[in-house]
Structure formats: structure tokens, C-alpha cells
């Protein structure tokens, strides 16, 4: 999503809040979080909306990786981690996919501190989201997928050549 569209969505969410419609702001911001690259500010605002609505576990989910600070933030993060007890990998699975970054340094200092305290650095890196366009798919020449694709390409080329030859032969017979 481009910066202008992201900025527009944030502005509309703030307008929703000003009109007293936090549920609309929440829906708009949640959509932004799942469809856009990681932005700490968006997570902070979404956490704030959830907190205002009284949904502390959800506020904690979004504040965990944000730049938000304060006792109310730490309390919400603590509640989120208590609700989703389990291994660090299970906790990371509860976080929005596009917020999972490979490098701890990509997060703001407050988020880095929480990530380290909860032992989430390695699980976040393991389950990091690779943005579309940066994905690199490699297929080994010894893999069945490679040979299957190659066979399909040869079959397609053979069908095209057969059709072309058949068309030329039919055309020359029609012209005689």
C-alpha cells in the first residue's frame, strides 16, 4: 500500500475516533495492519483503539511490537501473553503476519525490549513475513517440480508446433 493510501486510512481512522465510532477505526486499522508493511505507529494507534474499547488482550497484541510505552501498555501486553500462554512460537503465531520481521533491529526500542523479555526474537525471525516482490523461489534441477514444469513446457511447445504444422498443411491443401 502506498504511503498516501496508508496516510489516508490513518486519517480516516482518526476521524472515526473523533466521531465516536471506535469500531470503525478498529476495522480500518486492522485492515491496514494485515495489508501493509510493518509500521509501529499503526500498531500503536490500533492498540490504543482496542484499549479504549476495553479489549485489553487485543490492545496487548498490537502494542507488543509497537513503539507504545506506559504502564497501561505493559499491562495489556502482559494480559495478551497470559491469554495466549504457550511457547514463544505459539505466541508469535498470534501476531499479525506482516508485523513479524526478521531483524530485531527493525523494531523500535520499546518493542525490542518486550521481544527480548519474552524470548520472541528467534521465533519472530523464523516466522518473518517476506514482503511480496522480495520473495525468492528457487527450484532445484533435481526436484520433481523442476522436471514436471519442464515436461509441461515441452508438451505445450509440441502442441503448438503440431497445431502450426497442421494449419500450414491444411492451408496449402486448400489453396491447391
N, C-alpha and C positions, 0 to 999 in steps of 0.2 A: 504494500500500500504506500502510495506516495506521501511525502511529508505534508502536502496541502490537504489531502483527504484525511490523514491522521489528525492534523490540527483541527480540521472541520468537525470531526467526530468528537474530539475532546471539548471543543467549544459547545457543540450541541448537548453533550452530557452535562456540562456546567450549567447550561440554560435549563435543562431538565431539572436539575437540582434546585435552581433558583425558583422554578415554578412549583416546587414541592412534589415532584414526580421522581423520587429516587429509584423506583423500579425500572423506569425507562432509561435513566442514566446507567443503571447496573447492566441492563441488557445491551445497551450501546457499547459500554466499556468492555464487557465480556467478549462481545464480538470482535472488538478491536484487539484484545489480548490474544485471542486464538487465531486471528488472521494476519497479524502484523509482527514484524520483528520485535524482539525484546526492547521494552522501554520502561525503565524504573519508575518514571513519573506516572505512566498509565497505571501500573500496578499499585502505586501509592494512592491514586485517586479512587481506583476501584476498591481497594481495601477500606478507604475512608467511607465510601458509599455503603459497603456491606456493614461497616461498624455502625453507621448512623441508623441502618435498618435493623440493628440488633443481631445480626448474623456474625457472631464472633469467630466461629471456625472458618468461614469463608473470608472474613477480613484477614485472618492469620495466613490463610493460603496465599493471598495476594501480597500481603506485607512481607512475607518471609524473604522474597527475592527483590524487594523494593528498597528505596532509599529512605523510607519512613522510619522515624525514630520516636521513642517515648515509651513510658510505662504501659500505656494502653495498647501500643503496637506489640510490645513484648508479651503482654498478657494474651492477646489474640493469637499470636504465633504459638504460644505455649498451649492454648486450648486446641488449636489446629493439630499440633503434634500429638496431643493426648487423644483426640478423637481418632486419629489415623495412626495408632500405635503399630509397631512392627519394625521391620528392618529399615535401614536408610533407603534401600532400593524401593521398598513399598511406599515410603513417604514421598520419594521423588516421583513415583508413578502418579501421585495425586496432584502434581503441579502441572499447569498448562504446558503442553509440548513446546511451544515456541519460547517459553521462558527458561528452558533448560539449555544452558550454554556450556561449551567445552572447557572454557578457561575461568577459573575463579576470579582472575583479574578483570574480567569483563563486567563483573557486578560492582555496585557501589560499596564503599567500606562497611556500611551498616549491614548490608546483605552478606558480605564476605564473612563478617563476624558470626552471624547467625548460621551460615552454611558450615563454617568450621566447627562451631559449638555442637551442631547436630550430626557431624560426621557425614555431610552430604556432598562434599567436594568430588570424591571419586564417583559416586553414583550419578551425579549430575553430568559429569564428563562422559560416563559410559552411555548415558541415555540422551546426550545432547542432540538438539534439533539442528539438522543441517539445512539451511535455507534452500528453497528450490533455486536451481541455477548454479548452486555450488556443489550439488551432489555429483559424485563421480562414480559411475557404474563401470566396473571392469569385469570382463568375462574372459576367463582363461581359454586358450585354444584347446585344452584337453577337456573342457566341460561339455556335458551333453547339450547345454543351452547353445553354445557356440555352434556345434555341429548341426543341431536342429535348425537354427537360423540360417546357416549356410545351405542346408538342404532345401529349405523353403525358398531361398533366393534363387537357387539353381532351378527349382521346379517352376517358379514364376517366370524366369527368363526362358525356359524351354517352352512353356505355354505361349508366351509372347512370340517367340520365333516361329513356332508351329502355326499360330494364327496368321502371322505375317506371310509366311511361305504359302499357306493355304489361300490367303486372299490374293496374292500375286498370281498363283496358278489359276484360280477362278477367273480373275480379271483377264488374263491372256487367253483363256479358252472362250470367254465371252466376246472378245474383240476379234476372233477369227471368223 
